[in-house]
């Protein structure tokens, strides 16, 4: 999506189509992570997505913008390293507001837990172009160490996830997985979810 996106453009409806497919597939969490939209359009997109997830098993998170998440009726926010501090978001929006935090080290994950996050997303575990700014992949050994140190606090694996390595992440201690490209095709989404669940023997996120 771009700065020219509006509720009338195809890319806007494509995102909502993917959200509906996620709800139908029973995915636990969906994140709206569009970074190029105006606050107004992001709110409209988030509110439309929230109407689709309401009453379902799928929780809706909005990237970075806790204010828009709350205003749109989403379940919570996914914070990045550049977002408001976790403790500020928790204090402002309350205990029922779901807070996820992106982390790239054991220290960041520990701080997120201590600051009031509900879970962390840890990665990139494997090589992926979309996370190259964070350096080399952290690998399964680091995922296992962080998961063990924070247990039973939930750690989700992110970065380079495919059907073929879901099981390895779960075996390393991750309580779930997160992905972009892996879950990006609404037509194949249900099949990807089913295979991932069978492979990892835990529900993907």
N, C-alpha and C positions, 0 to 999 in steps of 0.2 A: 504494500500500500504506500501511497505517496501523499505529499501535501495537497495534491489535487483531488484526493479521494473525497467523495461525498456519499451520503446514504443512497444516492441514485446510481452510483457507478458499480460496475460489475465486480470489482475487487472487494467492495464492501459486502455484497451479497455472497461472494465466494467464502469469505470468512465465516459468515453465519451458517452457510451450508455445511462447512466443516465442523462447526460447533454442534449442529444438529446431528451429524453423523457420529460424533463422539458420544453424545447423549444416548443415541440408539445403540451404540456398541457397549455402553456401560462403563466408559472410561471414568476413573475416579476424579481426575483433575484436568481442567482445560485452562490454559493461560492465554489471554489476549496480550500480545507482546509487540503491538504496532507502535513504533517509535517516531514515525514521521507525520503523525496526524496532529491536527490542531486539538486543543482540549475539548472543543465543542463536538467535533466529529468522533473523537475517541469516546466521549461520554455517550453519544448516540449508539455507537457500535457496542459498547459495553452494556448499555441498558437493553439493547435488542438481544444480545447474547444471554443476559441474565434472565430474560423472559423465557428463553429456550431451555435453560438449565433448571429453572425453578421447579421444585417438586420432584426432581430426578435424583439419581445417585451421583450425578456429576457436579462437582464443585467448580465454581468459576473464579479464577484469579486474574487480576489486571497487573501488568508489568509496571512497577515503579510508582504509579499514581494511586496512592491509597485514598486520596480525596475523591477521585473519580470512581474508584471501586466502591466506596461507601455510598456515594451519591447515586450510582447506577444500580445498586442493589446486588452487586457481586458478593461473593462469599469472603473475599479477601484480596491480598496483594502479594506479588512476588517482588521482593526487594533485591536490588543489585548493590554492588560496591559503591555506587554513586547515589544511592537513595537516602532518604531520611533514616536516621538510626532506628534500629528495631525497637528499642525501648520507647522512643518517642511515638512511633506508630501504635504500639501496644497501649500506651497510656492514653493516647488520643481517641482510639477507636474501640477499645474495650477487649474483654476476654473472648468474646464470641467471634471476633474478626480474625480470619485465618491469615497467618503470616508465614510465607515461605522466604527463604534467603538463599541466594546464590553464593556458594563458597568455593574457594580454590586451594584451600590448605586446611590442615587440622586445626590451626589456630583460629581461622575465620569461622570454621564450623562450631568450635567450642564457644566462641564469643556470641555467635548467633543463638545458640541454645540458652546460654546464660542471660541473654538480653530479652528473651521472651518469644523467640520464634517457635512455630509449631512443628516445623521440619526444615531441613536444609537440602539443597540440591548440590551435589558435589561433583566437580569435574573441571576440565574434560578428562574422562577416564581413558578414552581411546582417541586416536588421531581424528581430527575433524577440522575442516577449513573454517567453519563458522565460529570456532573457539580458538583460532590460532593466536589471537592477541594475548591469550593467557599462557602462552609458552608451550612447552612439551607436554604431552599427555601425562596425567598423574599416575595412571596404571592401576591395575587390580590390587596390588600390594598396599598402596596408599588408601584405596577405597576400603579394604579390609581393616586396616589399622584405625581409620577414622570411625568406621561403623562399630568396631569393638569398643573404642574409647567412649563413644557417646551412647552406646546401647543402654536402655531400650529406645532412646530418642531416635526418631526416624531420619534416615539418610537415604536420599534417592540418587541414583547414578545418572550422570548426563555426559554426553559427548561421544560421538562416534558409535552410538548404539545401533545394533542391527539384530535381526532375529537370531543370528548365530552367536551373539555374545551376551544375550539377556541372562541366560542361565549362569554364566560365570559371575556376573554382577550380583545376582541373588545369593549365589554360593559364597561370595566374598563378604556377605553381610548386609548388602543394601536391602532396604525394605520395599523398594520399588524402583522404577526407572522413569526417566523423562526423555523426551526426544522432540525433534522438529521434523526433519525429513522422514523419519520412520513412521510418523503418524500424519503425514501431510496429504495423503490421497484419500478423500472421502469414500471413493468407490471401494478401495481395498482395506479401509480402516478396520472393519469388523474382523476380517480374516487376520490382519496383523495382530490385533488384540488377542484373538483366540489362540494363535500360535505362540504369542509371547507369554500368555498365561500358562499354557501347557509347558512351555520350555522352562520358565522360571518357577513354576508352581506357586507364584504369588501374582497378584493383580498388578499390571503395569499402570503407570500414571502418565 
